[in-house]
Amino acid sequence: MVIIDNETTFGAWCATKEEAQARLNHLEIALDYHNYPTKEEEGTGKEGSKRQSERVRIMNELYIKDGRDDINHPMHALFTGLRFNNEQISNNNSQ
Protein backbone atom coordinates (compact mmCIF):
# COMPACT_ATOMS: atom_id res chain seq x y z
CA MET A 1 0.00 0.00 0.00
CA VAL A 2 1.11 3.55 -0.69
CA ILE A 3 -0.34 6.65 1.01
CA ILE A 4 -0.01 10.04 -0.66
CA ASP A 5 -1.86 13.09 0.69
CA ASN A 6 -4.08 10.85 2.86
CA GLU A 7 -5.15 8.78 -0.15
CA THR A 8 -4.33 5.09 0.13
CA THR A 9 -3.65 2.95 -2.92
CA PHE A 10 -3.47 -0.80 -2.46
CA GLY A 11 -1.65 -3.24 -4.70
CA ALA A 12 -2.73 -6.80 -5.32
CA TRP A 13 -2.30 -9.47 -2.64
CA CYS A 14 1.02 -11.30 -2.92
CA ALA A 15 1.94 -14.82 -1.88
CA THR A 16 5.58 -14.05 -1.06
CA LYS A 17 7.55 -11.20 0.46
CA GLU A 18 9.64 -10.93 -2.70
CA GLU A 19 6.55 -10.61 -4.90
CA ALA A 20 5.11 -7.98 -2.54
CA GLN A 21 8.33 -5.95 -2.66
CA ALA A 22 8.38 -6.06 -6.47
CA ARG A 23 4.73 -4.94 -6.65
CA LEU A 24 5.37 -2.17 -4.12
CA ASN A 25 8.27 -0.89 -6.23
CA HIS A 26 6.03 -0.79 -9.32
CA LEU A 27 3.25 0.94 -7.37
CA GLU A 28 5.66 3.58 -6.08
CA ILE A 29 6.90 4.25 -9.62
CA ALA A 30 3.37 4.43 -11.04
CA LEU A 31 2.28 6.94 -8.37
CA ASP A 32 5.52 8.97 -8.52
CA TYR A 33 5.77 8.26 -4.78
CA HIS A 34 9.39 9.32 -4.31
CA ASN A 35 8.69 12.89 -5.41
CA TYR A 36 6.41 13.52 -2.40
CA PRO A 37 7.79 14.49 1.02
CA THR A 38 7.57 11.61 3.48
CA LYS A 39 7.28 11.30 7.27
CA GLU A 40 10.89 10.14 7.23
CA GLU A 41 11.94 13.44 5.64
CA GLU A 42 10.06 15.40 8.32
CA GLY A 43 12.65 14.14 10.77
CA THR A 44 15.60 15.80 9.06
CA GLY A 45 17.83 17.97 11.20
CA LYS A 46 19.12 17.29 14.69
CA GLU A 47 15.85 17.80 16.64
CA GLY A 48 13.71 16.16 13.99
CA SER A 49 15.94 13.09 13.91
CA LYS A 50 15.80 12.87 17.70
CA ARG A 51 11.96 12.99 17.64
CA GLN A 52 11.82 10.37 14.88
CA SER A 53 14.19 8.06 16.75
CA GLU A 54 12.04 8.31 19.87
CA ARG A 55 8.89 7.69 17.83
CA VAL A 56 10.43 4.60 16.21
CA ARG A 57 11.48 3.26 19.61
CA ILE A 58 7.98 3.78 21.06
CA MET A 59 6.23 2.24 18.06
CA ASN A 60 8.52 -0.81 18.14
CA GLU A 61 7.80 -1.28 21.86
CA LEU A 62 4.04 -1.03 21.27
CA TYR A 63 4.30 -3.44 18.32
CA ILE A 64 5.92 -6.08 20.50
CA LYS A 65 3.64 -5.35 23.49
CA ASP A 66 0.62 -5.93 21.22
CA GLY A 67 2.07 -9.27 20.09
CA ARG A 68 2.31 -8.23 16.45
CA ASP A 69 5.82 -9.64 16.18
CA ASP A 70 4.11 -13.07 16.10
CA ILE A 71 3.62 -14.07 12.45
CA ASN A 72 0.20 -15.52 13.35
CA HIS A 73 -1.10 -12.24 14.80
CA PRO A 74 -3.87 -10.84 12.54
CA MET A 75 -2.13 -7.44 12.49
CA HIS A 76 1.42 -8.83 12.02
CA ALA A 77 3.65 -6.38 10.11
CA LEU A 78 1.18 -3.49 10.62
CA PHE A 79 1.78 -0.55 12.92
CA THR A 80 -1.66 0.95 12.30
CA GLY A 81 -3.57 1.83 15.47
CA LEU A 82 -0.80 0.99 17.94
CA ARG A 83 -0.69 4.38 19.64
CA PHE A 84 -4.48 4.62 19.79
CA ASN A 85 -4.84 1.11 21.25
CA ASN A 86 -2.12 1.67 23.85
CA GLU A 87 -2.56 5.33 24.73
CA GLN A 88 -3.00 5.80 28.47
CA ILE A 89 -4.57 8.83 30.06
CA SER A 90 -3.36 9.85 33.48
CA ASN A 91 -5.95 9.37 36.21
CA ASN A 92 -4.36 11.84 38.63
CA ASN A 93 -6.17 14.86 37.21
CA SER A 94 -8.74 16.20 39.68
CA GLN A 95 -10.85 17.60 36.84
N, C-alpha and C positions, 0 to 999 in steps of 0.2 A: 504494500500500500504506500502511496505517496500523498502527502498533505501539502497543498499550496494555498495560501490565503484562506485557510479554514475549509477548503474543499478537498475531500478525500476521494482518491481514485484507487480502486482495487484492481489488481491483476488477477489472472486466473489462479485457481488452486494448483499447487505443485506437489508432486509425490516425494521429491527429494530436496534437500537443502541447496544442492548445486543448481537444480532446475529453477528453484525460487530465486536464487541470486541472479541467474541469467535473465529471468523475466523482469526482476526489479531493475536491472541495468537498462533493459530496453524501455521500460516504463519511464524511468528517469530521463532518458534521451528524448522520448516522444513528448514528454511534458516540459522539456527544457528546464528540468528541476535544478540543475546546478547554477543557473543564472539568477536564482532567487536567494535572498538572505535566509540563513537558517538559524535555529536556536543555538547551534554550536558557535556560529559567528557572533552572536550577541555576547558571548563570553570573552571576546577579545580584550586585551589589555589586562593589567595586573589585577585589578579589583574584579573585573568580569570573570577572569579565569578562576579566581578564588571562589566566587559564588558558584560557578559551574561545577567546580570540583566538589564543593560541599553538597550541591544538589545531586550529583552523581552518586556520592557516598550514601546519602539518605535514601535515594531511590533503590540502590542495590540492597540496602538493609531491609527496606520494606518488601522488596521482591522476595528475598529469602524468608523473611518473617511470614509472608503470606503463603509460602510453600510453592511458589511458582518456579523454583529451580528444579522441581520434580517434573520430569518429562510427561507424566500422566496427569498433571494438574490441567484443568480445562483452560486456564489462562497462561499456560507455560509460554514463555518468550514474549509476553505482553506486559508492558508497564502501565497500561491504561488503568486509571482509577485507583492506583496504589495510595496516593496521598489522600484522596477523598475517603477511602475505606479505612485508613489508619490515622486520620487526623484526630487528635484529642484536644478537647477544650478544657481548660483549667476549671476546676470546681471551687476555687478559693476566692471567687469574686462575689462579694456580698450583694451585688445588684443582679 
